[in-house]
Amino acid sequence: MRIKAVIFDMDGLMLDTEPLYRVAWQQAAAESGYTLSDAIHSRMMGRNTADSEQVVLDEFGPEFPMDVFRARCQALETAFQESPLPKKHGLDELLDLLDSRGVSKAVATSTHRKIATPLLAATSLLSRFNVIATGDEVTNGKPAPDLFLLAAQRLGIGHAECLVLEDAEPGVIAAHGAGMQVYIVPDLQRPSAQVSQLANGTFDSLTAVARHLESTSLGSTGDHVTQTIATYNLIAPDYKLTATPEMRDWEEKSMRMFSSYLAGKRVLVPQVVVMGEIRVFCPL
């Protein structure tokens, strides 16, 4: 299925915030006399605030001072956010690739909008996305599919034509439940074998995702293909480039052939050139 939109998680996928959140949550718990282990933290990753707090209450019981913990976490997180947050390696490269292919982009984050928007703006990411869907805008957070369904609705693109990029298990489960393709880019924790089976691929970095997508069918079809053919034929009418209806994407080989033609290098081209999913009829 062709990918017309990519939906990005934020924390741990685009921004390297999860280690900071872990420190904040563990410090806040310690100040109240509780030990919030890495194992407990891993169950909180990818979830909205209410669900994360429920994980803590399930672990420590109803006597846990949640109001104090919440306020201290917020104070520590705000202090961390006063400094520029690091972007994940390969993010800008991936966004540039998607822009060059005309692929729509969305953010679907469990973080509330009042927090997510400033973070994205401070890292020059806000303007790079068509839409944003945040945890306070849906009734059910990840692993329910609501957040991704909202993002797709705002993009106006079918679920099966969306690719989700996630680092945490709840997000992978949510994307799969939404009927979308999903790639895992693990952050602090590798996904379980069971969750990995729900994904269409697992990559070590966003750079690796970009390399993979370079050879993948991306963007919209139809008018773009027609316009490209029309442009070629306008520049060189005697080249008479035509394409079959099942054409999908223009690849480098196509460009090289046309450049050679314009340079006067009358390369011998068979009547039908097959390039991946492309079938181009090129009479000279």
Secondary structure, DSSP 8 states (H G I E B T S, - for coil): --B-EEEE--BTTTB--HHHHHHHHHHHHHHTT----HHHHHHHTT--HHHHHHHHHHHH-TTS-HHHHHHHHHHHHHHHHTS---B-TTHHHHHHHHHHTT-EEEEEESS-HHHHHHHHHHTT-GGG-SEEEEGGGSSS-TTSSHHHHHHHHHHT--GGGEEEEESSHHHHHHHHHTT-EEEE--SSS---HHHHTTSSEE-SSHHHHHHHHTTS-BS--THHHHHHHHHHHHH-GGG--EE-TT-----HHHHHHHHHHHTT------SEEEETTEEEE---
